[in-house]
Amino acid sequence: MKRSTLVGAVVAAVAVIGIGAAVITNNQASKKGAYSVALVTSTGGVDDKSFNQSAWAGIKKYGEQNGLKQGVNGYSYFVSNDSSEIKSNLQQAVKANYKLVVGISFMGGPAMKQVAKANPKTQFAMVEAEVPYKNAVSIMFKSEQSSYLAGVAAATASKTGKIGFVGGVKGEVLNHFKAGVLATNPKATFVSQYANTFTDAAKGKTIAAAMYASGVDVIFQAAGATGNGVFAEAKAENQATTADKKVWVVGVDMDQKADGNYTTKDGQKSNFTLASAIKRVDNAVVLVANQGKKGNFPGGKTVTYGLKEKGVDIARDSMPDNAWQAAQKAKQQILAGKISVPTDPTKVKQ
């Protein structure tokens, strides 16, 4: 049976020892009344190499900078194994008296609206969804900018002109990526598929295998833990050939270069992560937590971070020189206002 898990001090020991003991230990180490912060994950877990992991990295950084310990009165996280658990986890975080409760993605938006409205004395931060209450701040990113740059890089690096996209659930990321691809190579062939889950790596691997078999040589995955399967398939494909014939993966949200390390058929060390479209959720969470600690919590506002604010970017990872140069040129054009990335799917070139 699935159950929500409050992670205290020793994550690895949760399945073996009582969580309460771990929390009590940490409760003694953190000062009561401190500006404590808890993360309620969306599905995919705290190590999903996406929003959950990045947000948790930010919360840990905030805690360490402010002398807090992991646990009640410090910082912690609640794992949501599926979307039905998000609301109860938010309620548990409120009951545990965390001063700031952070939620992740549009999946958690409806639940946070209900919990934030019912608990006006608790402060909330919602990443990638809007919660219109004075005790909540909505954190958004101009993901269209980083996704567009990923499309530019993919189209430039592709040798077949056939580009793939694997998504967790239907969203606008596909269109932003596609805009960058088609602006760079109007003749590119585009293949996309949604897994309808962020937690099934096996399904991601199956989808990626079919795409690579069809001639796709670059896949942008925006699928949380499902995207781990895309990396697994790319590794399997690349280990069976030489580096000059590699297929690529574009990472998302965090820099996923390390996930692309592999050894070629002829024993050469190489990497197949072409680039990563980054959202600095960690930086945004640290900023909001520090504002709350100082009594300047931006409640009732929607704050948006783009290239200009260093909230999004593209990591070079293993991009060839021509792809990196093309992406940097496009980045400067966006910053200068010469490129306006379409956010309306109907305005994306076909």
Buried (B, 14 or more C-beta within 10 A) or exposed (E): EEEBBBBBBBBEBBEEEEBEEBBBBBBEBBEEEBBBBBBBBBBBBBEBBBBBBBBBBBBBBBBEEBEBBBBBBBBBBBBBBEBEBBBBBBBBBBEBBBBBBBBBBBBBBBBBBEBBBEBEEBBBBBBBBBBEBEBBBBBBBBBBBBBBBBBBBBBBBBEEBBBBBBBBBEBBBBBBBBBBBBBBBEEBBBBBBBBEBBBBBEBBBBBBBBBBEEEBBBBBBBBBBBBBBBBBBBBBBBBEEEBEEBBBBBBBBBBBBEBBEBEBEEEEEBBBBBBBBBBBBBBBBBBBBBBBBEEEBBBEEBBEBBBEBEBBBBBBBBBEEEBBEBBBEBBEEBEEEEBEBBBEEEEBEE
